[in-house]
Amino acid sequence: MNKKPATPVATMQTVRMFPEVRQIPDFALQGADGKVFNKASIDKHWTLVFLGFTHCPDVCPTTLGELSKAQKIWESVPMSKRPRVLFVSVDPERDTAKVLADYAAFFHQDTLTATAPEPALADFVQSLAMVYAKKPLENGDYTMDHSATIVVLNPQGNEVGIIRPPFAPEKIAADMLALSK
C-alpha cells in the first residue's frame, strides 16, 4: 500500500477521504464507444465511480439522478478540469455499450459508461473493494445486487475516498470542485 496521503483537502462535506491512496491495478473495461476504458482513460480527472445496471428499479436511477444534479453544478468548469462520473454496469449480459450509454445520457450527457465480461468486471469491482452478485427471480429473470457506495478516484486513477448514501448533490459537487482545483 502506498503511504502517501489521499489528498491534502481537509474540509470535505460528504467525501470520506482515505488516510492513504489505495493503488488499484490497471483495468480494461469496454467504454460506450466500444474502445477500452482503462486507468489512462481517467486522463487527469477526478472521477466518481458508481456500479449499477440499466434494469435496476430504484437505487441506480435514483443515484444517477442525484449525480446529474452535481454534474449540472460543475458544468461551468472547463472540460480539462471538470470532475467525471463513470457508471459501470455489473450486468454485461443485458447492458451493451449502446444501451448503457443511452441510459446514462438520459440522466446527464457527460456521464461516462463502461462494462466488461467476466473475469475483467469482477477484477475491477474487487479492486475497488466493492461487490455485486446476480440474483435469480421467481419468474426466471434476474436482478443484480451491488454496492451502492460511490468510489472517488484521483487523476492518477487510484482510489482516495468514498461517498456513502444518502447522497447530497450540492455537497458532492462542492467536494469534487474543491478536489479539482
C-alpha positions in Angstrom: 0.0 0.0 0.0 1.2 3.5 -0.9 1.9 5.6 2.2 1.0 8.9 0.5 -2.0 10.8 2.0 -5.1 10.6 -0.3 -5.3 14.3 -0.6 -4.4 17.4 1.5 -8.0 18.7 1.4 -9.3 18.9 4.9 -12.8 20.1 4.7 -14.8 17.5 2.7 -18.6 17.7 3.2 -19.5 14.2 2.0 -16.5 12.5 0.5 -14.8 10.3 3.1 -11.1 10.6 2.2 -8.9 7.6 3.0 -5.8 8.4 5.1 -3.7 6.8 2.2 -4.1 6.4 -1.5 -5.3 2.9 -2.5 -3.4 1.9 -5.6 -5.7 0.0 -8.0 -4.3 -2.1 -10.8 -4.8 -1.2 -14.4 -8.1 -2.4 -15.7 -9.7 -3.0 -19.1 -13.4 -2.2 -19.4 -15.4 -1.5 -22.6 -16.4 2.1 -23.0 -19.6 3.4 -24.7 -17.6 4.0 -27.9 -16.5 0.4 -27.9 -13.0 1.3 -27.0 -11.0 0.1 -24.0 -11.6 2.2 -20.9 -8.7 1.9 -18.5 -6.6 3.9 -16.0 -5.3 6.1 -18.8 -8.9 6.9 -19.6 -9.2 8.8 -16.3 -6.9 11.3 -18.1 -6.1 13.6 -15.2 -9.7 14.0 -14.0 -11.2 13.3 -10.6 -13.7 10.6 -11.2 -16.7 9.2 -9.3 -17.4 5.5 -10.0 -20.8 4.1 -9.4 -21.8 0.5 -10.1 -25.2 -0.4 -11.4 -27.3 -1.8 -14.2 -30.0 -0.5 -16.6 -32.7 -2.8 -15.4 -32.4 -1.5 -11.8 -35.8 -0.4 -10.4 -34.6 2.0 -7.8 -31.0 2.6 -6.5 -29.4 3.1 -9.9 -31.8 5.6 -11.4 -32.0 7.5 -8.1 -28.3 7.7 -7.7 -27.7 8.7 -11.3 -30.4 11.4 -10.8 -28.6 12.7 -7.8 -25.2 12.6 -9.6 -26.7 14.5 -12.5 -27.6 17.4 -10.1 -24.0 17.5 -9.1 -22.8 17.4 -12.7 -25.1 20.3 -13.6 -23.4 22.4 -10.8 -19.9 21.8 -12.2 -20.9 22.2 -15.9 -19.2 25.7 -15.9 -15.8 24.1 -15.1 -13.6 23.8 -18.2 -13.7 20.2 -19.5 -10.0 19.8 -18.8 -10.6 20.2 -15.0 -14.2 19.0 -14.8 -14.9 16.0 -12.5 -16.4 13.0 -14.2 -19.0 10.3 -13.4 -18.3 6.8 -14.5 -21.3 4.4 -14.4 -20.0 0.8 -14.6 -22.6 -1.8 -15.4 -22.4 -5.1 -13.4 -24.9 -6.7 -15.9 -22.9 -7.1 -19.2 -25.3 -9.7 -20.4 -28.1 -7.1 -20.9 -26.2 -3.8 -20.9 -24.5 -3.4 -24.2 -22.3 -0.4 -24.8 -25.1 1.4 -26.6 -27.9 0.5 -24.1 -25.6 1.7 -21.3 -24.6 4.9 -23.0 -28.2 5.8 -23.8 -29.4 5.0 -20.3 -26.7 7.2 -18.6 -27.2 10.1 -21.1 -30.8 10.3 -20.1 -29.6 11.5 -16.7 -26.6 13.6 -17.9 -24.9 13.7 -21.2 -21.4 13.8 -19.6 -21.8 10.5 -17.8 -19.2 8.0 -18.9 -20.2 4.4 -19.1 -18.3 1.1 -19.2 -18.7 -2.6 -18.5 -16.7 -5.8 -19.2 -17.2 -9.5 -19.5 -16.1 -11.8 -16.6 -13.5 -12.0 -15.1 -12.4 -8.5 -16.0 -15.5 -7.0 -14.5 -15.1 -8.9 -11.2 -11.4 -7.9 -11.0 -12.2 -4.2 -11.5 -15.0 -4.2 -8.9 -12.9 -6.2 -6.4 -10.0 -3.7 -6.8 -12.4 -1.0 -5.6 -13.4 -3.2 -2.6 -17.0 -3.3 -3.9 -19.2 -6.3 -4.7 -22.0 -7.4 -7.0 -24.0 -10.7 -7.5 -26.6 -12.0 -9.9 -29.8 -12.8 -8.0 -32.4 -15.1 -9.7 -36.1 -14.0 -9.6 -39.0 -16.4 -9.4 -40.2 -15.6 -12.9 -36.9 -16.9 -14.4 -35.5 -13.4 -14.8 -32.8 -12.0 -12.6 -31.7 -8.8 -10.9 -28.3 -7.6 -9.7 -27.3 -6.9 -6.1 -24.4 -4.4 -5.9 -22.6 -1.9 -3.7 -24.3 1.5 -3.6 -21.2 3.4 -2.5 -19.6 5.8 -4.9 -15.8 5.5 -5.2 -13.6 8.6 -5.7 -10.6 8.1 -8.0 -7.9 10.7 -8.2 -6.5 12.0 -11.5 -4.0 9.1 -11.5 -6.9 6.5 -11.3 -6.3 5.4 -7.7 -8.9 5.2 -5.0 -8.8 8.0 -2.5 -12.2 8.0 -0.9 -15.9 7.1 -1.0 -19.3 8.6 -0.7 -21.9 6.7 1.1 -25.7 7.1 0.7 -27.8 9.1 1.2 -26.3 11.4 -1.5 -26.4 15.1 -1.3 -25.7 16.5 -4.8 -24.7 20.0 -3.6 -22.2 18.6 -1.2 -20.8 16.1 -3.8 -20.4 19.0 -6.2 -18.7 21.2 -3.6 -16.3 18.4 -2.7 -15.4 17.5 -6.2 -14.9 21.1 -7.2 -12.6 21.5 -4.2 -10.6 18.4 -5.2 -10.4 19.5 -8.8 -8.7 22.9 -8.0 
